[in-house]
Each structure stands twice: as structure tokens, then as C-alpha cells.
């Protein structure tokens, strides 16, 4: 009984917090719609929100869907590969002093280099197909995760490690039971950054050269002055970005509740 | 390092033993050695495998091309850097004012901030072509797009900094009847500056990325354009040289904001964030 009341009050608090931003967003949409209609803005310049929404009910919806799958697949597979590589690299850096000294400065330095500028090189080597965008997405996702995870593994409380060592825990056990749980919040921080980077990497690759994908569709619609289609593709891309991010947040919640 | 110090404990501190020298040199020597090894392996494998420069130019080849085309690269690089700085200045102005506004007005913050955060989670890069439809293919669309990408980290940092001011400092000033404006400019804002600068540093990389991506898509000048131009002409060595220049110029924008931060820190003895 009491727990139900607690749960309900928490839900009400959440809903209350969501009201002002939703109101702002709704009023922006209404102003947008009204100004497009009243000022007779050309569709190629700015289509009304209802026009974009109606596009999803038209025949063009399947076109958008068709271009969503490759983009999403490349982003997710690149992201997943980057997580695996970053975990391995961070483990190697934490346990090998030589690797740590040799690689870590580069990881830190590369943070400030505009890595997006390297996209054309990946296209040059791997062609305009799946491979170049997959590898580029892996490349851009790798850095935030590996830096965050290495920082987390490094800053594990030394007392905890010493204690575990004194009771005879092996290195692997320390990694599994102490360092890794401690580094998890760091890991998820980096992973959340990488989650948005994955789609950005794929879209930049598609902007440069491709024959399918949402980035391609956006450019194609833009060059045909089909702004409603372009904005619909952007909306789908944003939803895909939120979905990937949401999946990471969900994974974080599940891991946290299992560990605690 | 600690061990080697102990071994030489009996020698006076100005005499550095051989173990100490290596311990001091290590943090610099290791990354330099790794970099040199990679470059050497790259150079030798290109030479031995006789890879055509169109696929993979050797580092020496890239450097030669970069030197030979330095006037061209400098000219395009100047456009890119100037536009990135212009975008960054506008972003700083927007970020500071919006961040301050959000920290002052709670209602404003409740209504707008979650939307801004949501906007940060989506691939905003995808909106680049939209800016070109609205603002044409010129400098204006590139700069506005770059501002759109880079202002948000500065807003968040400003807001976080203004809210992190030491409560006791504010209470002290209030007890001296300082006005809200006085407290804002003399207490909260200086406290926020280290935060603001960390936001500006993130924004500086974003502003460069914004300009470059816009140049990729539809530029008539700038390093992003030069990369695409050389790629479409199969001039791979020039493309590599330009990409290298892009990374260097982009890092320069970041470093210059870090230098400004240091100058501020020296002048105002900023607290650490």
C-alpha cells in the first residue's frame, strides 16, 4: 500500500518535470506550423510539421525505411565493435606499463584532433560500401570509450586492490570483481558519448559518398529541393540516435541493478 | 620510478643516476618511439610492397607534397581556421548569455534545458544540408551550422559553473548588501570561468568539425573542400597532406583556447574547476 503511494508520487513528480519542456516543444511546433501557413512559406524552404508528419503515411515512408536499415545497422555494428576493441585496449593499457606509456598520450592527444576529417581516407581505402562506414564508425566510437574506461580502471581505489591482493586474488579476479565494477560508471559515460558518435560517423561517411542510407537520402532530397523528405529523413535519424542512446541507458540501469 | 629513486638515495640530488635518467625520459620516449616505429613501418612497407601512391602514399611522400603545396594548403587552411574562430566567438557569446539566462530563471530552465539536452543526443550533423537550403552555399551557412554544433557545451558548462559557486561566498556578499547583479558579475561569474573554459574547449573542436563537414558537403574553399577535391582527382598524397593539415589546424584552434584559458588563469588566479 505504502510502496504504491511512493511509486505513484514518484511518477507524478516525473510527469510534472516533463510538462514544461513538452510545452515548449509543442509551442515551437505550433508557431512553426502557423507561421508556415500564414506567411505562405514555400515548401522547399520550410515545410510545415504536419506536412512532414503526413509524409510518413505516404508511399515515401517505405523509401525512408529502406534507407534507415543500412544506416542503423552500420552504426550499431560499428558501435558494438568499438566497445569490444575499447574494452580489450583499456585492459591491455591498464596491465602493461609499456603499452600505457606508449599509447595513452596518443589517446589523450587524439581527443582534440577533429577525427571527422579522416572520413574521406576511410572511403578511399574501403570503398563506398558498408566497410568504410562501418570501420569509420568503429574508429570514432572507439576513443571516447577507451579513454573513459582507462580512466576508470586507473582510478580504482588502491586500498581495494591491495586488500584483494593480500587475500590472494589473481589479477583476473581483481579485474573482474574490483576494477571492472568500479570502472563501470566511467565506461557508460564514454559509451553514451560514443552512442551518438556512431550515427554521426556513419552519416558523415554517407554524406561523402554512398548510394544508400539516411545521409544519402538527406543529400539526395536536398539536391532535388524535396525538403519535406529531407526533414522526414532527419527526424528518423534523430529517432534512431535517441534509440541507440536509450539502449545504452537501459543497459546501464540493468547492469547497475544487477551489481547492487 | 620510485624504486630507482630509492636505489640512488645516497647520491646527492643533483647527480642523476642512469636509472633515473631513463625513468624521467620514459614518459616522453615511449610515445615518441611508438610513433617513430609506426611511421618507419609505414614508409618501409610502402617502399617494399611498391604500393602505388594513389592507394597509400608513404609518409615521406605526404610530407614532400605538403611542402610543395604549402601555399595552397595555407590559403585554404586560413579560410577554415578563420571561419571556425568566427563560429566559436558567436558560440561563446550565445553560450554565455543563454547559460546565464538559464541559471537566473528557473522557469526558463525547466522549459528549455531538457529540450537542449535532447537535441544534444541526436546526430545534429545530419542537419548540415538544411542549413545550406536556408542560407546558401557560402560562408554564412557554414558558420551558422558550426555555431549550431558548438554552442551547447558552452551553455551547459556556464550553467554548471554558475550553479557551483560557493554558497558561503554568496551569503557573505548578500550580508554586505551586494545586489544580485554585483554578486553575479563579481562572485558567480569568476567562479564559473574554469567551467566555462572547459565548455569552450569542447566547443572549439565542435566548431572546427562543423566547418569541415560543411566544406565536405558543399564548399568552394577551405581544407574540407581541398580534401574532397583531391580525393575526386585521385590525388591521394595531396589528400593525405591536406588531412594532416586539417588535424594540425583543428588542434591549433583547441590549443589557442587553452592558451587563452591559461592567460585568464594567470591574470585572475582562477579557482580550479
Interface residues (C-beta under 8 A of the other chain):
Chain A: X17 X18 X20 X21 X23 X24 X25 X44 X45 X46 X98 X101 X102 X103 X105 X106 X112 X113 X114 X116 X117 X118 X119 X120 X121 X123 X124 X125 X196 X199 X200 X203 X204 X207 X208 X214 X215 X218 X219 X222 X225 X227 X230 X231 X233 X234 X237 X238 X241 X242 X245
Chain B: X26 X27 X30 X31 X33 X34 X35 X55 X56 X107 X110 X111 X112 X113 X114 X115 X118 X120 X121 X122 X123 X125 X126 X127 X128 X129 X130 X132 X133 X134 X201 X205 X208 X209 X212 X213 X216 X217 X223 X224 X227 X228 X231 X236 X239 X240 X243 X246 X247 X250 X251 X254 X255
